[in-house]
């Protein structure tokens, strides 16, 4: 049956109705799990060995490409696996020009693993307009961005950087984990690759690991598929099934999380125990106007600096009722993280000091709980710091 082109379904519909299930003869509403490691030669769908493809991979890739509104998606075992796939496509001696405030595991991977293979990185502040001149001067092989950044929530002008990079045909990677395609579409802004840890908001239930790379370019799609197979970066069929199930409620979950986060950010900014609050759609954010232009909403991550030393900051984090102190983010449950000793612990003391990731900084991943409960929880523990 040919698709009816008169239909132009919205993103919530596309998140739920994701097409092929590879079980046409059963009438199953949800696609099944295909746990087989191997497939009989000559089957109509062309599967041979799960490391190089599986029905659950394709189902998830199709729905991710639909949400991103792009041609291609490749899924991986984790966000770090997706980063590895991209980095492995470069050559020894190549230079990656990186935003200085990236996810700590991205930094560790570049500095402690790929540096052994002579892959070079240079870290710059891409929120500084002078950074564009460095693109011409350094002529990197790739540019690597996050926006909003982790954990300081800087907003980078993706389109401006991509426009400059395209002049020299430099591919641009944007880690879009904090926003997802619902809040920001890097490919529409000119990025070559949109990277997401599907562990986070895409899955949304803190029970599966995954990563994905989306692109409009068949050259990069082929590279990602090759890395998935050749490096053994494939996810499990079960994790893909869980993430596919999670996507169905992504728009509903994210809407509630964003509403909670915006309200909490505005309330936290008034508390005397809080030195400052960073949230992209808060009026005092340094790149507020750019955030409003580039994003559909401010997301569900808040970063705050407390008027407290590390011991008291830890006590604050540990005593919260509804914000578990844990790494990761994006699940239905709220979490709190101490970046200096958790997500960014691998950074040197000097680097953390330069970036502003100090002992009083905490990152909140806001969940779907009742706002009043989250507000009361935070206020009770903040009052203990006075």
C-alpha angles and dihedrals in degrees: 000000000000116000116257104243091200088076117084103174122204125241095264090053092048091050090058103034103051102162128231120048100178087231102088095148096056105054091228113167094203118048112250126239115260103204095170116127092203140024134213112265116259098023113160094248094052098237118153113157127005094233086067098038145333134187091248090054092053094046091053093043091053095052093044091051089049093053092045090045091228138122102245143034132173122195127214141187094261143344089268089052089055090050089049091052092055096043092048090060090068128085132245107273095026117135124226113199104212135192103247094230105062134144107290095238090054089055092047092049093052097040101039105027115024093036086070087064092051095256104152128214132191120192120214139163104255091186086071111089090218089069091082091069090059091061090064094040099048099032095206124199091229141006119219121200142172123195119207088027125225117275106347096053096225112172115227122202096241097180094050092052093043092050089053093044092051090061087068096031092246114160115234124210119199120193099215098177096120094052109027119201089289093071103026136015110203093183090059088052091055103269118147096212131024110201124196135179098223087194087081127049096345092063094025100185104082093236106103140045123223148137137197141194120206126194145158092218119092089202090063093041089058091048093051093048090049092051091047090056103032097045097037093241095144122131124232118266089236093054090048089051091051092048092048088053091048093053091064091072098034096107092048094045095045093048091056093043093051092049090051093046096050092049092046093047091055092047095046091054089065097053116105092219092061118082094192143341128218119202122146097231095043110110095235095053108123092233098034095133093049091048091053090050097045104035134053090220139349098265128230103281122100125185120199137177114218127211089241142093122247095272094053091040090055091048090052092051095046096048098055115112103206101026108072113205101241144121122258127051144207100072126127088256121074118246136188124208135190100215097193092063101024125031094015100031091116092064118097119255089247093052093048090049091050092050095044096245097143137160093270095055121105132177122214123204102198118215138194099275122124109288093227091058094049092046093049092047094053095042093051093054095039089055089059089064094060 
